[in-house]
Amino acid sequence: MANNSAPSDFGDRLGPDTRCPRVDDTSYLDRKHTVYILSAIHRGVDTPWESGNVPISQEQAAEQARIAHALGQVGFVLPGSLTERRLTCTHQGCHCHNDPPVLHGPYFQWSRKVRAKTVSTTLSPAQVEEYRPWFDNERHLRGLVRELEALSLSVIEVDPRTPRRR
């Protein structure tokens, strides 16, 4: 049986009963596990300035610092898409069946993937106004990650140790 307890250096801060989260268990979303996960990630990061072998120009380092700063400024994010829908009903005498139709709505539907299945939630107009920046933040976050990936590829492309295709 695997040992799911936190490393001993976290025992004092997190408590003796702290366990690592199971992948299929959603009850792990608490502060103790967040501290554990983030600390574990931090210990495992091999940054270029620590390894000393990766040739990074000053411009690339400045660009990485800019992206890292921008990533730190991103607030809450909501994945998925937000769709505004206007619908017809089943009552034949309703105004939504006239010519031209006056549809019911707007209804706002937030769709996202959860465990490889599409989940949709209807949001009120007030919720949409409050959460719209979170959807915008998600797009901004993805853009920043794409920039960081492109920058990382540019570093490895100029690395003389990288084998070249013929």
Number of C-alpha atoms within 10 A of each C-alpha: 3 4 8 11 14 19 14 11 8 16 13 8 12 17 12 13 8 17 17 15 18 10 7 8 8 9 8 15 10 9 10 16 17 13 14 20 15 11 12 12 10 10 9 9 9 9 9 12 11 9 8 9 10 15 15 18 10 9 9 15 15 12 15 16 12 14 17 14 11 13 15 10 11 15 11 12 17 17 15 17 12 20 13 14 12 12 12 15 12 8 9 10 9 14 15 18 15 11 7 8 12 14 16 14 11 13 14 18 17 18 16 17 12 10 8 7 8 10 12 15 11 15 17 13 13 8 11 18 11 10 17 13 15 18 19 15 19 18 16 16 19 12 12 18 15 12 15 17 12 11 17 14 12 13 16 14 13 11 14 10 11 9 8 7 4 3
